[in-house]
Amino acid sequence: METIMEAVRLMEAQKTEEAIALLESYLPTANEEERYTIAELYLQWGYLHEAKAIFEELIQQFPAEGELKVTLADIYTELEDDEAAIELLNDIDEEDPAYLQTLIQLADLYQAQGLFEVAEQKLLMAKRYDPNEAIIDFALGELYFSTGDYLKAATYYENILPKMKEVANVSINGRLAEAYAEAGEFELALTYYQDENSENPDSLFKYGFTAYQAGRSDIARKAWERVVELDTYYHTVYYQLASLYEEEGLYEKAYDICQKGLQTDAFNKDLYLLAGKLAHQLGKVEASETHVREAVAMDPDYKEAVLFLIELLKNKDDFKGIVDLLIEIRNTGAEDPLYEWELARAYNELEAYNNALNHYNAAYNNLKDDSDFLKEYGYFLTEEGRIKEAIPVFTAYLEQQPTDDEINEFLFRLKQSDLEE
């Protein structure tokens, strides 16, 4: 054993190669206990293949030792050989003291393979084997949480709470809060977040989100403001907090948070669009357009941003700008019938009527169920003297809006004039 202790001292002195060489040279003459100690050291130091070889030899000598098999199965799992781990664990006898740990490990392996029902069976067997073991309740809670059965997960988390607040560095209050929030029990979820009283940014963000869903904007605001204080690089919080300020009519505050967020996350298209909308609300016309153009530049197929930018350009009668924008977007491969409609409108304003007609026609196939489009298209065709084409368009419109007396009368006059011709 003195040789093994010398290897430990060498490792502590960061003489890794010398320590490993010493153990390798000693291994052929070591007894079973010493070989087990060496294997444990290899495992502790991350030499998994070396540890595996020794444990495999020890299991050949002591095939009934379940604890050796559990440890070797752990090594197989670390080496991503799940099948070998499962085969080894299934070989452990029900009477073995390591059987409970075996069931838990098997459940974890089956869950990782997506075999949730098999994992559940193993854990329920473990639960019958030891009904009061918190780690089994935790494993069942985690399994049901991962499969979306949140209320069942909460039942098992609740079993743990009287015994301990944390398992495997996971807050049980936090898990209960998340489970109830996912199940739509927002008020109940809030109580567990409050009990957790965490300063962890991720927990605080979820707390704020749950509070918001429960209609408690005051709690959400405080939680998200605290997240910003604790972690300025927690990107997700900026959009949520700015949106909340916007809802409350605090536009300057919302715009300020957007700008702070963009300093830490310069590629957040949603934040750019929100900043653009807020700047527009505040009368910052140039800033608004700049922000929205950034969003569109990041994602030319970002329909909401494209349509908002079109509205900004309409506000300043920049119809050529709309044409240029939409042609550029179409060149990237992004297409939408609404873009065709907007191109038709812009060309109409620019008095390029043939182009307008082409784009109205292109939009028609996809927008023939949109009554607003049909009405506008019908009027355009009429103004262009295309009465025969306008009549079926207005007819289709009236099938959707039969009570529009104005169009009924207009269509009647169109038909009369068409007959007269």
ChimeraX attribute file (.defattr): number of C-alpha atoms within 10 A of each C-alpha:
attribute: neighborCount
match mode: 1-to-1
recipient: residues
	/A:1	14
	/A:2	7
	/A:3	15
	/A:4	20
	/A:5	12
	/A:6	14
	/A:7	23
	/A:8	20
	/A:9	14
	/A:10	17
	/A:11	16
	/A:12	11
	/A:13	10
	/A:14	11
	/A:15	13
	/A:16	16
	/A:17	11
	/A:18	13
	/A:19	21
	/A:20	19
	/A:21	12
	/A:22	17
	/A:23	22
	/A:24	12
	/A:25	11
	/A:26	16
	/A:27	17
	/A:28	9
	/A:29	9
	/A:30	17
	/A:31	11
	/A:32	14
	/A:33	11
	/A:34	16
	/A:35	23
	/A:36	17
	/A:37	16
	/A:38	25
	/A:39	24
	/A:40	19
	/A:41	18
	/A:42	19
	/A:43	17
	/A:44	11
	/A:45	12
	/A:46	11
	/A:47	14
	/A:48	18
	/A:49	14
	/A:50	14
	/A:51	24
	/A:52	22
	/A:53	12
	/A:54	20
	/A:55	21
	/A:56	15
	/A:57	13
	/A:58	19
	/A:59	16
	/A:60	11
	/A:61	11
	/A:62	12
	/A:63	14
	/A:64	14
	/A:65	17
	/A:66	24
	/A:67	17
	/A:68	18
	/A:69	25
	/A:70	21
	/A:71	19
	/A:72	24
	/A:73	26
	/A:74	18
	/A:75	21
	/A:76	20
	/A:77	17
	/A:78	12
	/A:79	13
	/A:80	11
	/A:81	13
	/A:82	20
	/A:83	14
	/A:84	14
	/A:85	24
	/A:86	19
	/A:87	12
	/A:88	18
	/A:89	24
	/A:90	14
	/A:91	13
	/A:92	21
	/A:93	14
	/A:94	14
	/A:95	9
	/A:96	13
	/A:97	13
	/A:98	18
	/A:99	20
	/A:100	20
	/A:101	17
	/A:102	28
	/A:103	25
	/A:104	22
	/A:105	23
	/A:106	24
	/A:107	27
	/A:108	20
	/A:109	20
	/A:110	19
	/A:111	18
	/A:112	12
	/A:113	11
	/A:114	12
	/A:115	13
	/A:116	19
	/A:117	13
	/A:118	15
	/A:119	25
	/A:120	20
	/A:121	13
	/A:122	21
	/A:123	24
	/A:124	19
	/A:125	16
	/A:126	21
	/A:127	20
	/A:128	9
	/A:129	14
	/A:130	12
	/A:131	12
	/A:132	13
	/A:133	15
	/A:134	19
	/A:135	15
	/A:136	23
	/A:137	24
	/A:138	24
	/A:139	22
	/A:140	26
	/A:141	27
	/A:142	20
	/A:143	23
	/A:144	21
	/A:145	20
	/A:146	13
	/A:147	12
	/A:148	14
	/A:149	16
	/A:150	23
	/A:151	20
	/A:152	15
	/A:153	25
	/A:154	26
	/A:155	16
	/A:156	20
	/A:157	25
	/A:158	17
	/A:159	16
	/A:160	23
	/A:161	16
	/A:162	8
	/A:163	11
	/A:164	11
	/A:165	15
	/A:166	15
	/A:167	14
	/A:168	8
	/A:169	7
	/A:170	11
	/A:171	17
	/A:172	23
	/A:173	24
	/A:174	25
	/A:175	26
	/A:176	29
	/A:177	29
	/A:178	25
	/A:179	28
	/A:180	21
	/A:181	24
	/A:182	17
	/A:183	15
	/A:184	16
	/A:185	17
	/A:186	23
	/A:187	17
	/A:188	16
	/A:189	25
	/A:190	26
	/A:191	14
	/A:192	19
	/A:193	23
	/A:194	14
	/A:195	11
	/A:196	20
	/A:197	13
	/A:198	15
	/A:199	12
	/A:200	12
	/A:201	20
	/A:202	15
	/A:203	21
	/A:204	26
	/A:205	22
	/A:206	21
	/A:207	30
	/A:208	29
	/A:209	25
	/A:210	28
	/A:211	23
	/A:212	18
	/A:213	16
	/A:214	19
	/A:215	13
	/A:216	16
	/A:217	19
	/A:218	12
	/A:219	18
	/A:220	25
	/A:221	20
	/A:222	13
	/A:223	24
	/A:224	25
	/A:225	18
	/A:226	18
	/A:227	24
	/A:228	20
	/A:229	12
	/A:230	14
	/A:231	13
	/A:232	16
	/A:233	16
	/A:234	17
	/A:235	18
	/A:236	15
	/A:237	26
	/A:238	27
	/A:239	21
	/A:240	22
	/A:241	25
	/A:242	28
	/A:243	22
	/A:244	20
	/A:245	19
	/A:246	19
	/A:247	12
	/A:248	11
	/A:249	11
	/A:250	14
	/A:251	21
	/A:252	16
	/A:253	14
	/A:254	26
	/A:255	24
	/A:256	16
	/A:257	24
	/A:258	26
	/A:259	17
	/A:260	16
	/A:261	25
	/A:262	19
	/A:263	13
	/A:264	14
	/A:265	17
	/A:266	14
	/A:267	13
	/A:268	17
	/A:269	22
	/A:270	16
	/A:271	28
	/A:272	27
	/A:273	27
	/A:274	23
	/A:275	31
	/A:276	30
	/A:277	26
	/A:278	26
	/A:279	24
	/A:280	16
	/A:281	15
	/A:282	14
	/A:283	11
	/A:284	13
	/A:285	16
	/A:286	12
	/A:287	17
	/A:288	23
	/A:289	22
	/A:290	16
	/A:291	23
	/A:292	28
	/A:293	22
	/A:294	19
	/A:295	27
	/A:296	22
	/A:297	15
	/A:298	14
	/A:299	16
	/A:300	22
	/A:301	18
	/A:302	17
	/A:303	16
	/A:304	14
	/A:305	26
	/A:306	24
	/A:307	18
	/A:308	17
	/A:309	25
	/A:310	22
	/A:311	15
	/A:312	21
	/A:313	17
	/A:314	15
	/A:315	11
	/A:316	10
	/A:317	13
	/A:318	16
	/A:319	21
	/A:320	16
	/A:321	15
	/A:322	25
	/A:323	20
	/A:324	11
	/A:325	19
	/A:326	22
	/A:327	15
	/A:328	13
	/A:329	20
	/A:330	15
	/A:331	10
	/A:332	12
	/A:333	9
	/A:334	16
	/A:335	15
	/A:336	12
	/A:337	16
	/A:338	15
	/A:339	23
	/A:340	22
	/A:341	22
	/A:342	22
	/A:343	27
	/A:344	27
	/A:345	25
	/A:346	24
	/A:347	22
	/A:348	18
	/A:349	15
	/A:350	15
	/A:351	11
	/A:352	13
	/A:353	17
	/A:354	13
	/A:355	17
	/A:356	23
	/A:357	20
	/A:358	14
	/A:359	20
	/A:360	27
	/A:361	16
	/A:362	15
	/A:363	22
	/A:364	18
	/A:365	10
	/A:366	12
	/A:367	17
	/A:368	15
	/A:369	14
	/A:370	13
	/A:371	18
	/A:372	13
	/A:373	18
	/A:374	24
	/A:375	19
	/A:376	17
	/A:377	26
	/A:378	26
	/A:379	18
	/A:380	20
	/A:381	18
	/A:382	16
	/A:383	11
	/A:384	13
	/A:385	11
	/A:386	13
	/A:387	19
	/A:388	13
	/A:389	13
	/A:390	23
	/A:391	21
	/A:392	14
	/A:393	23
	/A:394	24
	/A:395	18
	/A:396	18
	/A:397	25
	/A:398	19
	/A:399	11
	/A:400	14
	/A:401	16
	/A:402	12
	/A:403	10
	/A:404	11
	/A:405	11
	/A:406	9
	/A:407	18
	/A:408	17
	/A:409	10
	/A:410	14
	/A:411	21
	/A:412	13
	/A:413	12
	/A:414	18
	/A:415	15
	/A:416	11
	/A:417	11
	/A:418	12
	/A:419	8
	/A:420	7
	/A:421	6
